[in-house]
Amino acid sequence: MKRQNPWSTCWGFAAISAAETSILSEMGTTYEEFPLDLSERQLAWFARTPLPEDAGSQAGEGVHATNDDPNQRLNVGGFPFVATSVFSSGVGPISEEQAPYRNNEGLTVTGHDGYTEYSTGGDWSLDESLRFAQSYRLESSNILPSPLDSGIEFDENGIAQGTYKYNEQGTIAIKSELLEGRAVQIGFFADVSRPGQDTEPLFINTDTWAHYTYGSQYANHAVTIVGWDDDYSRENFLAGHQPPYDGAWIVKNSWGAGSQEFPNAGDWGIDEDGDGVGDGYFYLSYYDQSLMKPETLDFDVSGDEGRSSYIVNAYDYMPSQELNMVSSADPLQMANVFTAECDQLVTTVTTETSTPYTSVYYEVYMLDDNATNPTDGTLVASTSDTYQYGGFHQTDLQHGVVVREGQKFSVVVTQRTVTGQYQMQAECAIDKEGAEAIKEMSGTNMPTYTTGVVNESESYFSENGVWRDWLEGIAELESQAEPPITYDFDNFAIKAYADPLSLEFADVADDAWYADAVDYVTSNGIMFGYANSSTFGPNDTMMRQDVAVMLFRWLAPEEAAKYNDPDAADAVNNETGLADVADGAYYTPAVNWCYRNGILNGYSEGTNFGVGDPITREMVATVLHRSIGQGGGDAISGDFPDKADVSSWATSSMAWAVDTGIVHGSDGLLEPQRAITRAEMATMLLNAHNAGL
């Protein structure tokens, strides 16, 4: 249990609590076994601090403080979904030890409830080196339906009145996520915004710590749902203002607990251990009329804690505040164009969706030098997915895309809802002029304003197949806005995650014709360099069993991954019936798989596989044709003087390989019966990948 005082950072505490629960669940452990403690301060500070002026094309983007006291940016408040946009940009979470929730001087005061807390004075800032520090990578978020289905009705005088309707699907969704091990961050209307405030309780029974907002209210506090009790009696809530039925969420607050020591000590909530001091939890009715924006987080815990080796190609560093969504029966598309800052392998593409069961189709293009739109180039990868809930989502490409430093590439996203509507979203937030207008109208000094930085040729949108720069779209949206409150818009929330590439082999020059191919096969775990050596062996001959291993890793990566540890093959027996295939050899699982799937068989006499024999270029073309190709022809196109050297059984496959660009020839020749080299094998696989096969 933690304590958010002295700042209005409940949204950050709710998000971090949800993150900690999700991570522990993914790891299959508990807090008692692994006391995970993540930093709320890193999240809150960088969510409200713009990118520095040396941050490249997006410099200055983000939230700016208007108050002379820079610490007051921590008093902005917000909803936990702000954390989603921060985490997905590679900012946190990190451990509490790296960025503890305190001012740098350690200044303390006595809070309103009599407990010691850190002072708002001193310096709460963090060094920029901690902005893109991250211990766990966000994989996805799920924006759940709320148990509150609110609306607006007009009375006989034409005055708008808020309405309440219970949405059982929201309750079901929250329970489902809890069963998956994910705590749910949610907003609701609390009697007070911090512990110790002297306010008569309107909605919470402090004898039972049961809360029920019985009138239409906008959420002012964020907490984390950690469990539920269907039988929790409605009689436990305030007399005269009880919910219609039994049932309550078990909720974790951020106002400290009696079981904790400074700085998280407090006395609020249910007294779990009977010592007369509250431990920070309370009950929240299923039927509360202020519940808003439930969301869960899912993290990748497979990598090493503290990993910082992956690349985030992104432009959307403006934390979410509002979402401008457009739906249409006519085709809509969004795209971001990136320039690779280093050699990299693009492995994952991301987007954000607004509605449940949205289907998303992703395309990755390598762009021409003179490209004028995000599809003006070669389509090198595509994938699709359907997401149960709205939120942030990422999808892995089947094979990574090698992008060299300086190369432009794009990620194009097409979203369709369950009703068939196309959708696109743009995040926006109140800008400096809007903040000044609010101050003029209400006298309220906004502690922050937001700047979005969108440059030419970064983001594009398409309506009915016609691409335009997103700057044109922003200009249209701004022209339709009603002043005086104005907004800045951000780039599309489309990202490309990548792993950095470096040519580590002494025998592979940076400018070698096969350098990209070596990057591709080694980065995807299809081929490797030689053990105990810094060489790849590009000119060495491929053997039949090694091609089987390579195809197994390429075409069935999940099954092949079971044998990443060489010792795992020891217990695998030869299932082919071929005499020269050994039991328990490094190649046995792969040869079994290739033989079983009819991809690489034994010799025609049916007695041997050919272990230890070289494999020819026409044999490889035939094997690839069997496994990923369609069609083929009787004649090989192109001006190859040695066409006649292609065996009759390989002609159709070689014709297919030439037509698809898998085989380009070697010095103008096909050389079909020459043994293939490792560099050539890698190149044929990269060509097949780039051809979309």
Beta strands, then each sheet from edge to edge (+ up, - down):
strand 1: 62-65
strand 2: 108-110
strand 3: 116-118
strand 4: 137-143
strand 5: 151-154
strand 6: 160-163
strand 7: 184-188
strand 8: 204-205
strand 9: 210-211
strand 10: 221-229
strand 11: 248-252
strand 12: 281-285
strand 13: 292-300
strand 14: 311-313
strand 15: 322-328
strand 16: 332-339
strand 17: 344-353
strand 18: 358-367
strand 19: 377-387
strand 20: 391-403
strand 21: 408-416
strand 22: 422-430
strand 23: 448-451
strand 24: 459-463
strand 25: 466-469
strand 26: 487-489
strand 27: 495-500
sheet 1: 1+ 23-
sheet 2: 2+ 3-
sheet 3: 4+ 13- 7+ 10- 11+ 12- 9- 8+
sheet 4: 5+ 6-
sheet 5: 14+ 27- 17+ 20-
sheet 6: 15+ 22- 21+ 16- 24+ 25-
sheet 7: 15+ 22- 26+
sheet 8: 15+ 22- 21+ 18- 19+
end
